[in-house]
Amino acid sequence: MNNLAREDFIKLDTLDLIKKVREEFALPKDVIYFDGNSLGPLPKNTIKSLELVIQREWGDGLIRSWNEENWINLPRNLGNQLAPLIGAKEGEVIVVDSTSINLFKVLSSALMLNKNRKVIVSEAANFPSDLYILEGVNNMFGESYERCLIDEGDDEIEKYIDSSTAVVVLSHINYKTGRITDLKKITTFAHEKGALVVWDISHSVGVLPMNLHDLGVDFAVGCTYKHLNGGPGAPGFLFVHSSLIEKVSQPLTGWLGHIKPFDFEVEYQPANDINKFICGTPPIIAYKAIESGLEIFKDLSIIEIREKSIKLSEMFIQLMQQECTEFGFTLFSPKNSEQRGSQISFLHENAYSIIQALISHGIIGDYREPNVMRFGISPLYMRFEDVWNAITCLREIMQTGEWQSEKFKNKNYVT
Ligand SMILES: Cc1ncc(COP(=O)(O)O)c(C=O)c1O
């Protein structure tokens, strides 16, 4: 195979069918951004829509805007806007609370539905918040409940699921490795065993095609601040299959999940639709940012986004092999693109300092313990030339030993 050259990357940019989408983002000129899997960048429209919601809707409209601007229905309307990205039907998704809180709600719902079973299956390599929530729910439901964790690196997930399993809680894309877990296969298997499934799709929403409704997925949760570009700390979302919505209940029975919140009744009576998963008042300013993040996807095909993500990732891995083999990086993400999400991770004993050195050049990736360098691949705004420039810079940092500078050694609180 011929060596890759800069021209190859530039050519791919000219052929890129969705390259214009980049113009929708207010990206700083001197930055190459590989962290959209953690915090997506600012859409230009968000600046305008936040100005509007603050000045006109809140400033002038005041409390009238709950009705006149339809603020009250934003959780549900944004859920419907998001639904096509994950193959959900209208009324199956709601944007609300945080991902962790949503996991608490749907996991409790699943356990209440499958009362006779006592085992919750998840994996040791799952995102820690998911494991902690699981532990909390487990403690709350009582000692008879048991947490069963799939060993790190064990691909034979099926052997952990049997007739005692109440619910299987897994991430669709692993946050550290970028590995995809086969959602269809595991959902089908869990259902055959009578277990329910909860998928954390935080890292796959917006970059991977999904068909949650048709696959019969019971519950899913996810973040809007990653590939959906909804803003720092933006509310999460949850999906409940339409076949379960009426019969399911959830433990955070706040007033806005009531069937008639403004009747101010003494007894709680849940809404008979997805609104029963709302607890308290939605943070409208944050919702407006999610709305403009989602608008970017309106005319885009998720298949096309995935194709570009795979191409960018393949070029990234190939160029790393060509330019950086002698520096001791080990690919931590799956080699096979069908098993890899929109993220490439490498292991290196000096991962933290190397990432910091890259950041000092405006090339922003991130670090995860104990030695993982993560590069998020964001097809909406990433150029092939960015991949060339980033890896060329990485090579220089390694060759010159720049990463060894003292200033790159001190770990920040947020890595
Ligand atoms: C896979 C995954 N699940 C859950 C969370 C937790 O989300 P939140 O802090 O919004 O509750 C994150 C946060 O990054 C995540 O990556």
The ligand as a Gaussian input file, in Angstrom:
#p B3LYP/6-31G(d) Opt

LIG

0 1
 C      -21.940000       6.439000      28.705000
 C      -22.353000       7.471000      29.696000
 N      -23.385000       7.215000      30.512000
 C      -23.772000       8.102000      31.444000
 C      -23.122000       9.304000      31.600000
 C      -23.558000      10.231000      32.706000
 O      -24.237000      11.302000      32.207000
 P      -24.730000      12.471000      33.201000
 O      -23.537000      12.962000      33.935000
 O      -25.267000      13.514000      32.270000
 O      -25.751000      11.894000      34.088000
 C      -22.049000       9.621000      30.757000
 C      -21.332000      10.898000      30.900000
 O      -20.381000      11.212000      30.256000
 C      -21.644000       8.666000      29.797000
 O      -20.599000       8.886000      28.990000

